Amino acid sequence: MMDDDEDGDTIIADDLSIDGNENSTNNEITSAEAAERRYDKQRYRSWMSMLIISTFVCSVLIASVKFFAPGRFYSEEDTTTTYDIFGSGDNGMGDSANQRRLEDALDYLVTKEVSDVITLLPNNTMSPQYMAAIWISSIDQHRINIPKADGTSSEDEYPFLQRYSLAVLFLSTGGMSWIYRLNFLSGTHECAWFTVFRSDDLPPDQGYAMGAWCDKNPGTLTERDQDDNLWESAIVTDIHLLPNNNAVGRLPSELRHLRYLKTLRIYEQAFIVGEIPSGYGDLRNLQILDLEANQLGGPIPSSFKFLNKMTLLNLRRNRLTGISADAINQMDKLAALALDSNMIPGKLPEFNLPNLYGLTLSDNAFTGQIPISMAGLSNLEMLALDHNKLTGSLDILEGMTHLTHVYLDNNKWDHEINDGFFAGHDNITHLDMSNCSIRGIVPDHFFKFPKLEVLDLSRNLLEGDLPGPDIASTNDTTTKLQYLALHSNNITGPIPQGISKLKSLKHLDLSVNKMIGSINEELGELKGLEYLFLGNNDFSAGKFPAWLQNLTNLEELSLKNNNLSGEIPEWIGELTRLVLLDLGENFLNGTLPDSMGDLTKLWILILNSNNLRGSIPSSFRQLEYLETLLIDDNSFKGNTAPVCEGRGMDRITHFVSDCASNSSTSATA
């Protein structure tokens, strides 16, 4: 038998033995927490989608350009082509003309300090820079003019720099191992170094361009045009590498020479390492910089102070360790700044960005209080400070009435909320203040916010009754609240009358509180509920709630420790979407209904600590996805064949039942 007396609705974690003989104290996770983790992922995906999409709508450029481009779709790209610069074949280096071109290229690159001289030395021929010099001088079919180091051919300089810098980008990031080469290092003009990818959300003759493209829209040019000189004066303005394309290496400093670049997006490349080159501060026309989800470390370069045209700076999900507020504050057009999921320590930066509408600093190592300067971010709509070590008051946020998405959870705020808290924030859509040590009550007006979809105040020190009259007065035709989590507080009183007005609710968690009275049958009118947790309260004794039969959309249900008595009804099998069912620690009796075998999506079934008897129904053989089954501390008899037979025990990882004894009332494995 396993000790399962920890507060909350509990399932067993990964490394327990099948017979439950090991202690689980250090390996327990509440099902509410598991659901919240899924919600966190959805929340951040939603947040970043809104952040980027909104910014792109407001920006002059669209980073993920879509356009007509017949004949240029990825299905026609030859992904088996190799770029064998130092292969066994003739790479052109033996030709005397090409040798002179290479010497001129190296002379120019060294004299003009285009690349670090060390990367261009003869003993470093495998550096991306030296390889790019060989390619552009000896192999490239485009045969671009090599500019003179003395400056007498200035008209050739930028076209050469542009092509060379993009070649270095390709080679610095392991381009020869990219899954899709995006036409890089092809014989065409670099404005053709892109591939258009089809998407189900676009018409068949449109797609998303990935690669490099220019101020002259490539989608308007025919293949014949690409062979003419129409692109010779074209300037690369956008680089958008395909995410998860097996890029490996470091960001090259040579990109600093692309002074007309407006968009740079190199994101979700798990093997891009090193620091952000300080030279990127020379990209004075840059409006969008998106380097999300790489492995970039070090501080954000102070040279970013020169990027005063920037509107979107997305550096989230890296390993950055520092930030200069002074540098960021020079970006007076910045609308969205995403720095969450890094390793930045210290106090919150004092930003002075009048046009900022989105700020995410979550999941770093920030400490201290919210700086007074944040009150000056009067246009801020999205604020994420969660998962830090922040303390102090939240009063500074009271005047920021444009806020729509606010994430303050998993900090240690010293704040008491009352009926005046956020009273004027009618634009609030998401408000997450879970696990952040706040005190006080659940304000009445929260249930009147016309746009509120997510409210999470769980794992705090809140007290008092829920605001029943205000819920009852809610207009059930306009309320948008979908996610309400108040678990793990000290909330008292009954589930309020009028809760059925919250017609949009999908997630309701009131567990681990001190609520009393009978479980309100109005919950049965919330037919959109997918997640309902009411466990570990002080509800009055009662039968298994008949109104649950109406909630056929339920996926997770916990009525743990709710003083329930009587039999589990046969209609429980109608809740066929259930993935988790927790009825543990009640006074349920009788036998398990055969219909429970119809719950074929069940992963977790918790029935321990009741007065159930009989044997495990043969229908349990149908529960092929079942991973956790707790039936201990009951009066079952027989064996566990319906659970184990034909399954090879390869699916169930947590199975706890009473051990066999001389008594005939114990189930055996």
C-alpha positions in Angstrom: 0.0 0.0 0.0 1.2 3.5 -0.9 1.1 6.6 1.2 -0.9 9.1 -0.7 -1.8 11.8 1.9 -0.2 14.8 0.3 -2.4 17.9 -0.1 -4.0 18.3 -3.5 -5.1 15.9 -6.2 -2.3 13.5 -6.6 -1.0 11.0 -9.2 2.2 9.1 -8.9 5.3 10.2 -10.7 7.6 8.4 -13.0 9.9 6.1 -11.2 7.7 4.1 -8.8 7.6 0.3 -8.9 4.5 -1.4 -10.2 3.6 -2.9 -6.9 3.8 0.4 -5.0 6.3 -0.7 -2.5 8.5 2.3 -2.9 7.9 5.6 -1.1 6.6 8.3 -3.4 7.2 11.3 -1.2 9.7 13.0 -3.5 8.0 11.9 -6.8 4.4 13.2 -6.6 2.8 15.7 -8.9 -0.7 17.0 -8.6 -2.9 16.6 -11.7 -3.7 20.3 -11.4 0.0 21.1 -11.8 0.2 18.8 -14.8 -2.7 20.5 -16.5 -1.2 23.9 -15.7 2.0 22.9 -17.4 0.1 22.1 -20.6 -1.7 25.4 -20.2 1.6 27.3 -19.8 2.9 25.9 -23.1 -0.4 26.9 -24.8 -0.2 30.4 -23.2 3.3 31.1 -24.4 2.5 29.9 -27.9 -0.6 32.1 -27.9 1.4 35.0 -26.5 4.2 34.9 -29.0 1.8 34.4 -31.9 -0.1 37.5 -30.9 3.1 39.4 -30.3 4.6 38.6 -33.7 1.4 38.8 -35.8 0.4 42.1 -34.2 3.9 43.5 -34.8 4.0 42.4 -38.4 0.6 44.0 -39.0 1.8 47.3 -37.6 5.3 47.1 -39.2 6.2 48.3 -42.7 7.6 44.9 -43.5 6.2 41.4 -43.1 8.9 39.0 -42.1 7.1 35.9 -43.4 6.4 37.2 -46.9 3.9 35.4 -49.0 3.6 36.0 -52.7 3.0 34.4 -56.0 6.0 32.4 -57.2 5.2 29.8 -59.7 7.8 27.1 -60.1 9.7 28.0 -57.0 8.1 25.8 -54.4 10.2 23.6 -52.1 9.0 20.4 -53.8 11.1 21.3 -56.8 14.3 22.1 -54.9 17.0 19.5 -55.3 17.9 18.8 -51.6 20.5 16.2 -52.7 22.8 18.8 -54.3 26.1 19.1 -52.6 28.3 22.2 -52.5 31.7 20.5 -52.7 34.1 23.4 -52.3 37.2 21.2 -51.5 36.0 18.1 -53.2 37.9 15.9 -55.6 36.5 17.5 -58.7 37.7 20.7 -60.4 36.7 23.6 -58.2 38.3 26.2 -60.5 41.2 27.0 -58.2 43.7 25.6 -60.6 42.8 28.2 -63.2 45.2 31.2 -63.1 42.4 33.7 -63.6 40.5 32.3 -60.7 43.7 32.3 -58.6 44.1 36.0 -59.3 40.4 36.6 -58.4 41.0 34.8 -55.1 44.0 36.9 -54.3 42.1 40.1 -55.1 39.2 38.9 -53.0 41.4 38.2 -50.0 43.3 41.5 -50.4 40.0 43.4 -50.4 38.6 41.5 -47.4 41.7 42.0 -45.3 42.3 45.6 -46.3 38.7 46.7 -45.7 38.5 44.6 -42.5 35.4 42.9 -43.9 36.3 39.8 -41.8 38.7 39.1 -39.0 42.1 38.7 -40.7 42.7 35.4 -38.8 39.9 33.8 -40.6 41.5 34.6 -44.0 45.0 33.3 -43.4 46.3 30.6 -45.7 46.5 28.2 -42.8 42.8 28.6 -42.0 41.4 27.5 -45.3 38.5 25.7 -43.7 37.1 28.8 -42.0 33.7 29.9 -43.3 35.2 33.2 -44.4 38.1 31.6 -46.4 35.7 29.1 -48.0 33.3 31.9 -49.0 36.3 33.7 -50.6 37.2 30.7 -52.6 33.6 30.1 -53.6 32.9 33.7 -54.8 36.2 34.0 -56.7 36.6 30.6 -58.2 33.4 28.5 -58.1 30.5 30.9 -58.2 28.9 30.8 -61.7 27.7 34.4 -61.2 31.3 35.6 -61.6 30.7 38.8 -59.6 33.2 41.6 -60.0 35.9 41.6 -57.3 36.3 45.1 -55.9 39.8 46.7 -55.7 41.3 47.1 -52.3 42.4 50.7 -53.2 38.7 51.8 -53.6 39.0 52.5 -57.4 36.0 50.2 -58.1 33.6 51.4 -55.5 30.5 50.5 -57.6 31.5 46.8 -57.2 31.9 46.9 -53.4 28.3 46.5 -52.1 27.3 43.8 -54.5 30.4 41.9 -53.5 29.9 42.5 -49.8 26.3 41.4 -50.0 27.0 38.1 -51.8 30.1 37.3 -49.7 28.3 38.0 -46.4 25.4 35.7 -47.3 27.9 33.0 -48.4 29.6 33.3 -45.0 26.2 33.0 -43.2 25.5 29.8 -45.1 28.9 28.3 -44.3 29.0 29.6 -40.7 25.8 27.8 -39.9 26.7 24.5 -41.5 24.7 25.2 -44.7 26.0 22.1 -46.5 24.1 20.1 -43.9 20.9 22.1 -44.0 17.8 20.0 -44.8 16.7 22.6 -47.3 19.5 24.7 -48.9 17.1 27.5 -49.8 19.1 28.0 -53.1 22.0 29.5 -51.2 25.3 29.4 -53.1 23.5 28.7 -56.3 24.6 30.4 -59.5 21.7 32.9 -59.5 21.7 36.3 -58.0 21.4 36.3 -54.2 17.9 37.8 -54.5 17.0 34.3 -55.7 18.4 32.6 -52.6 15.1 31.6 -51.2 12.5 28.8 -51.4 8.8 29.2 -51.1 7.0 26.7 -48.9 3.4 25.7 -49.4 1.0 25.9 -46.5 -2.5 24.7 -46.0 -3.6 28.1 -44.8 -2.7 29.7 -48.2 -4.1 29.3 -51.7 -2.2 26.7 -53.8 -0.3 29.4 -55.8 1.0 31.1 -52.7 3.5 30.2 -50.0 6.0 31.4 -47.4 9.4 32.5 -48.6 12.4 31.3 -46.6 15.9 32.5 -47.3 17.0 36.0 -48.5 15.0 38.3 -50.6 15.3 41.8 -51.9 13.6 45.2 -52.3 12.5 44.0 -55.7 9.8 41.4 -55.0 11.2 38.1 -56.3 7.7 36.8 -56.8 7.1 39.3 -59.6 10.1 38.1 -61.6 10.1 35.3 -64.1 12.9 32.7 -64.6 14.0 34.7 -67.7 14.3 37.8 -65.6 16.6 36.0 -63.2 19.1 35.5 -66.0 19.1 39.2 -67.0 20.6 42.1 -65.2 17.3 43.3 -63.5 18.6 42.2 -60.1 22.1 43.6 -60.3 21.1 46.7 -58.3 18.7 44.8 -56.0 19.4 45.0 -52.3 18.8 42.2 -49.8 16.4 43.6 -47.2 15.2 40.4 -45.5 16.7 37.2 -44.2 14.4 34.6 -42.9 16.0 31.2 -42.4 13.8 28.1 -42.2 13.5 27.1 -38.5 14.6 23.6 -37.4 16.7 23.3 -40.6 19.7 21.6 -39.0 21.7 24.8 -38.8 24.9 24.4 -36.7 27.5 27.0 -35.8 27.6 30.7 -34.9 26.1 33.9 -36.2 28.7 35.5 -38.4 29.7 39.1 -37.8 29.8 39.7 -41.6 26.1 40.3 -41.6 26.8 43.7 -40.3 27.8 44.7 -43.9 24.2 44.3 -45.1 23.4 47.9 -44.1 20.0 47.9 -45.9 18.7 44.9 -44.0 15.3 45.4 -42.5 14.4 41.9 -41.2 16.7 39.3 -39.7 15.0 36.1 -38.5 17.2 33.1 -37.5 15.2 31.2 -34.9 14.6 27.7 -33.6 18.0 26.4 -34.5 19.1 24.3 -31.6 22.8 24.3 -32.5 23.4 28.0 -33.1 25.7 29.0 -30.3 28.0 31.8 -29.2 27.2 35.4 -28.6 25.3 37.9 -30.7 27.9 39.8 -32.7 28.3 43.4 -31.6 28.6 44.4 -35.2 24.9 43.9 -35.7 24.6 47.4 -34.2 25.7 48.6 -37.6 22.4 47.4 -39.1 20.8 50.8 -38.8 17.8 50.0 -41.0 16.9 46.9 -39.0 13.3 46.8 -37.9 12.8 43.2 -36.9 15.4 41.0 -35.2 14.1 37.5 -34.3 16.7 35.1 -32.8 14.4 33.1 -30.7 15.1 29.6 -29.5 18.8 29.3 -30.3 21.6 28.7 -27.8 23.0 32.2 -27.8 24.8 33.4 -24.6 26.5 36.5 -23.2 24.9 39.9 -22.9 22.8 41.8 -25.4 25.3 44.0 -27.3 25.5 47.6 -26.1 25.8 48.5 -29.8 22.1 47.9 -30.2 21.7 51.5 -29.1 22.1 52.4 -32.7 19.2 50.3 -33.9 16.7 53.1 -33.6 14.3 51.8 -36.3 13.7 48.5 -34.4 10.1 47.6 -33.8 10.4 43.9 -32.8 13.2 42.5 -30.8 12.7 38.8 -30.0 15.6 37.1 -28.2 13.6 34.7 -26.0 14.5 31.1 -25.2 18.3 31.6 -25.4 21.0 31.7 -22.7 21.5 35.5 -22.6 23.1 36.8 -19.3 22.9 40.5 -19.5 21.0 43.5 -20.8 21.6 47.3 -21.1 18.5 49.3 -20.5 20.3 52.3 -21.9 20.9 50.6 -25.2 17.3 49.3 -25.4 15.9 52.7 -24.6 17.4 54.2 -27.7 15.0 52.0 -29.7 12.2 54.6 -29.4 10.1 52.8 -32.1 10.2 49.5 -30.3 6.8 47.9 -30.0 7.6 44.4 -28.8 10.4 43.2 -26.6 10.7 39.5 -25.8 13.5 38.4 -23.5 11.9 35.6 -21.5 13.4 32.2 -20.9 17.0 33.4 -20.6 19.5 33.7 -17.7 19.4 37.4 -17.1 20.0 38.3 -13.4 19.6 41.4 -11.3 17.0 44.1 -11.0 14.3 44.7 -13.7 15.6 47.1 -16.3 14.2 50.6 -16.2 12.8 50.9 -19.7 11.6 54.2 -21.2 9.9 53.0 -24.4 6.8 55.1 -25.1 5.6 52.9 -28.0 6.1 49.5 -26.3 3.0 47.4 -26.2 4.5 43.9 -25.5 7.1 43.1 -22.8 8.1 39.6 -21.7 10.8 39.1 -19.1 9.6 35.8 -17.8 11.7 32.9 -16.6 14.9 34.7 -15.9 16.7 35.4 -12.6 15.3 39.0 -11.9 15.0 40.1 -8.3 13.7 43.1 -6.4 10.7 45.2 -7.1 9.0 46.6 -10.2 10.7 49.9 -11.0 8.7 53.1 -10.9 9.7 53.7 -14.5 7.4 50.9 -15.6 4.4 53.2 -14.9 5.6 55.2 -17.9 5.0 52.3 -20.3 1.5 53.7 -20.8 0.7 51.9 -24.0 1.7 48.4 -22.7 -0.8 45.7 -23.5 1.1 42.6 -22.7 3.3 42.1 -19.6 5.0 38.9 -18.6 7.1 38.9 -15.4 6.4 35.4 -14.3 8.9 32.8 -13.1 11.4 35.2 -11.5 12.2 36.1 -7.9 10.4 39.4 -7.8 9.0 40.9 -4.6 7.2 44.0 -3.4 4.0 45.8 -4.4 2.0 45.7 -7.6 0.6 49.2 -7.2 2.6 50.5 -10.2 0.4 48.4 -12.5 -2.8 50.0 -11.4 -2.5 52.9 -13.8 -1.6 50.8 -16.9 -5.2 50.4 -18.1 -4.3 49.3 -21.6 -3.1 45.9 -20.3 -4.7 42.9 -21.9 -2.3 40.0 -21.0 -0.7 40.0 -17.5 1.5 37.2 -16.2 2.9 37.8 -12.7 2.8 34.2 -11.5 5.6 32.3 -9.7 7.1 35.3 -7.8 7.0 36.4 -4.2 5.0 39.6 -4.3 4.1 41.3 -1.1 0.7 42.5 -2.1 -2.9 42.2 -0.8 -5.7 42.4 -3.4 -9.1 43.8 -2.6 -12.2 45.1 -4.4 -10.2 48.0 -5.9 -7.5 45.9 -7.4 -7.3 46.4 -11.2 -10.8 47.9 -11.1 -10.3 50.0 -14.2 -8.7 47.3 -16.3 -11.6 46.4 -18.5 -9.3 45.3 -21.4 -7.9 42.4 -19.4 -8.0 39.1 -21.3 -5.5 37.0 -19.4 -4.6 37.5 -15.8 -2.3 35.0 -14.1 -1.2 35.7 -10.6 -0.8 32.1 -9.4 1.8 31.0 -6.9 3.0 34.5 -6.0 2.1 34.9 -2.3 -0.7 37.4 -2.7 -3.2 37.8 0.1 -6.8 39.2 0.2 -9.9 38.2 -1.6 -11.1 37.4 -5.1 -12.4 40.8 -6.2 -16.1 41.0 -7.3 -15.4 42.9 -10.4 -13.1 40.3 -11.9 -16.3 38.5 -13.1 -17.5 41.6 -14.8 -14.5 42.1 -17.0 -16.0 41.9 -20.5 -13.0 40.4 -22.2 -11.5 38.2 -19.5 -10.8 34.7 -20.8 -8.2 33.4 -18.3 -8.1 34.0 -14.6 -5.6 32.1 -12.5 -5.2 33.0 -8.8 -4.3 29.5 -7.6 -1.7 28.6 -5.0 -1.9 31.8 -3.0 -3.2 33.0 0.4 -6.7 34.2 -0.7 -9.5 34.0 1.8 -13.3 34.8 2.0 -16.2 33.7 -0.1 -16.4 33.8 -3.9 -18.5 36.8 -5.1 -21.7 35.0 -5.8 -24.0 38.1 -6.5 -21.5 39.3 -9.1 -21.3 36.0 -10.9 -25.1 35.8 -10.9 -25.4 39.2 -12.5 -23.0 38.3 -15.3 -24.5 38.5 -18.7 -24.2 34.9 -19.9 -24.4 35.9 -23.5 -21.3 38.0 -23.4 -19.0 36.4 -20.7 -15.8 35.0 -22.2 -14.2 33.5 -19.2 -12.8 30.1 -20.2 -10.2 29.3 -17.6 -10.8 29.8 -13.9 -8.2 28.4 -11.5 -8.6 29.2 -7.7 -7.2 26.0 -6.2 -4.8 25.8 -3.3 -6.1 28.9 -1.4 -8.2 29.3 1.8 -11.4 30.3 0.1 -14.5 29.5 2.1 -18.2 29.5 1.6 -20.2 27.6 -1.0 -19.9 27.4 -4.8 -21.9 30.6 -5.6 -25.3 30.6 -7.1 -25.2 31.9 -10.7 -22.0 30.1 -11.6 -24.0 28.6 -14.5 -23.8 32.1 -16.1 -20.2 31.4 -17.0 -21.2 29.6 -20.1 -17.8 29.7 -21.8 -16.0 27.9 -19.0 -13.8 25.0 -20.1 -11.5 24.8 -17.1 -12.7 25.2 -13.5 -10.5 24.3 -10.5 -11.7 25.1 -7.0 -9.8 22.2 -5.3 -7.8 22.4 -2.1 -9.8 25.2 -0.4 -12.2 25.3 2.5 -15.5 25.5 0.6 -18.6 24.2 2.3 -22.2 23.3 1.5 -23.4 20.9 -1.2 -21.7 20.9 -4.6 -23.7 23.3 -6.7 -25.8 21.4 -9.3 -25.6 24.5 -11.5 -22.2 23.2 -12.6 -24.2 20.6 -14.7 -25.3 23.5 -17.0 -21.7 24.3 -17.9 -21.7 21.8 -20.8 -18.5 23.1 -22.3 -16.4 22.1 -19.3 -13.4 20.0 -20.2 -11.6 20.2 -16.8 -13.4 20.1 -13.4 -11.4 19.8 -10.1 -13.3 20.2 -6.9 -11.3 17.9 -4.6 -10.1 18.5 -1.1 -12.8 20.9 0.2 -15.2 20.6 3.1 -18.4 20.0 1.1 -21.4 18.4 2.7 -21.8 14.6 2.4 -23.8 13.6 -0.7 -24.3 11.1 -3.4 -22.4 10.9 -6.6 -23.5 14.1 -8.5 -26.1 13.1 -11.1 -25.6 16.4 -13.1 -22.2 15.2 -14.2 -24.0 13.1 -16.7 -24.5 16.3 -18.7 -20.8 17.1 -19.0 -19.9 14.9 -21.8 -17.0 17.1 -22.9 -15.1 16.4 -19.7 -11.5 15.3 -20.1 -10.3 15.6 -16.5 -12.5 15.2 -13.5 -11.4 15.2 -9.8 -13.8 14.8 -6.9 -11.2 13.6 -4.5 -12.0 13.7 -0.8 -15.5 15.3 -1.3 -17.5 13.2 1.2 -19.2 11.3 -1.7 -21.2 8.2 -0.9 -23.2 5.6 -2.8 -22.3 3.7 -6.0 -20.5 4.9 -9.0 -23.3 5.2 -11.6 -23.4 3.1 -14.7 -23.7 6.3 -16.9 -20.1 7.2 -16.0 -19.2 5.3 -19.2 -20.9 8.0 -21.2 -18.1 10.5 -20.3 -16.0 8.9 -23.1 -13.5 11.8 -23.4 -12.1 11.4 -19.9 -8.4 11.1 -19.7 -8.2 11.6 -15.9 -10.8 10.4 -13.3 -10.0 10.9 -9.6 -12.6 9.7 -7.2 -10.2 8.8 -4.4 -10.7 9.3 -0.6 -14.4 9.3 -0.5 -17.1 6.8 0.8 -18.1 5.3 -2.5 -19.3 1.7 -2.2 -20.6 -1.1 -4.4 -18.9 -2.6 -7.4 -17.2 -0.9 -10.3 -19.7 -0.6 -13.3 -18.8 -2.5 -16.4 -19.3 0.8 -18.4 -16.0 2.1 -17.0 -14.5 0.0 -19.8 -16.0 2.4 -22.2 -13.6 5.2 -21.0 -11.1 4.1 -23.5 -9.1 7.3 -23.5 -8.3 7.1 -19.7 -4.7 7.5 -18.8 -5.2 8.0 -15.0 -7.8 6.3 -12.8 -7.7 7.0 -9.1 -10.2 5.1 -6.9 -8.2 4.5 -3.7 -9.5 4.9 -0.2 -13.2 4.1 -0.7 -15.4 1.3 0.3 -15.5 -0.4 -3.2 -15.8 -4.1 -3.4 -16.0 -6.9 -5.9 -13.6 -7.6 -8.7 -12.0 -5.5 -11.5 -14.5 -5.7 -14.4 -13.3 -7.6 -17.5 -14.2 -4.5 -19.5 -11.0 -2.9 -18.1 -9.2 -4.8 -20.9 -10.4 -2.1 -23.2 -8.5 0.6 -21.3 -5.4 0.4 -23.6 -4.1 3.8 -22.7 -4.3 3.4 -18.9 -1.0 4.3 -17.3 -1.9 5.0 -13.7 -4.4 2.9 -11.7 -4.8 3.4 -7.9 -7.3 1.0 -6.3 -5.7 0.4 -2.9 -7.5 0.7 0.5 -10.8 -0.8 -0.8 -12.2 -4.3 -0.5 -11.6 -5.7 -4.0 -11.0 -9.4 -4.5 -9.8 -11.6 -7.3 -6.8 -10.7 -9.5 -5.7 -8.0 -11.8 -5.9 -9.9 -15.0 -8.3 -7.4 -16.7 -5.7 -4.8 -16.3 -2.6 -6.8 -17.1 -3.5 -9.5 -19.5 -2.6 -8.9 -23.1 -0.9 -5.6 -22.3 2.5 -7.0 -21.4 2.6 -4.4 -18.6 4.2 -2.1 -21.1 1.7 0.7 -20.7 0.8 0.8 -17.0 3.6 2.4 -15.1 1.9 3.2 -11.8 -0.4 0.5 -10.4 -1.2 0.4 -6.6 -3.5 -2.2 -5.1 -3.7 -4.0 -1.7 -1.4 -6.9 -1.3 -2.7 -10.4 -1.3 -3.1 -12.0 2.2 -5.0 -14.9 3.8 -8.1 -12.8 3.5 -10.3 -13.3 0.4 -11.0 -9.6 0.2 -7.7 -8.5 -1.4 -6.9 -8.2 -5.1 -3.8 -9.9 -6.2 -1.4 -9.0 -9.1 
